[in-house]
Amino acid sequence: MRPTGLCTIYKLENTAEPGRKPTEKLVKIVDAYYAERTVGYNRIYAAMGANHKINELVRVFNTDLPEEGMYVVLEDGNQYQIDIAQKIIGKDAVDLTLVRVEDYYEVAEQSTQNSI
């Protein structure tokens, strides 16, 4: 499977100084190559039963399993929240079920360590 492009995985953190009004921004965790996948009917119906809407399914390579609730920004600049993260057994890959974010978060300038 050929990668589609490069995505960035973020964690939502409060970046305000202590004592200031909380300011949530996306803080970069890691960049990773990804490949777009087709969302199957089983996954769509399971999401509908839980009142979720799946917008994208991507396979991310050479990265640790991100936590559900983290965020992904694809090359098109769209922000998505990770709904489900599934490790692919026998491969160095993770399938991420993504839900598109309506109100985008600001991206923080600093980044944390390069592992999840």
Sequence and secondary structure as in RCSB ss.txt:
>XXXX:A:sequence
MRPTGLCTIYKLENTAEPGRKPTEKLVKIVDAYYAERTVGYNRIYAAMGANHKINELVRVFNTDLPEEGMYVVLE
DGNQYQIDIAQKIIGKDAVDLTLVRVEDYYEVAEQSTQNSI
>XXXX:A:secstr
    EEEEEEEEEE S TTS   EEEEEEEEEEEEE    HHHHHHHHHTT    EEEEEES     TT EEE T
T  EEEEEEEEEETTTTEEEEEEEE SS   EEEEE  S  
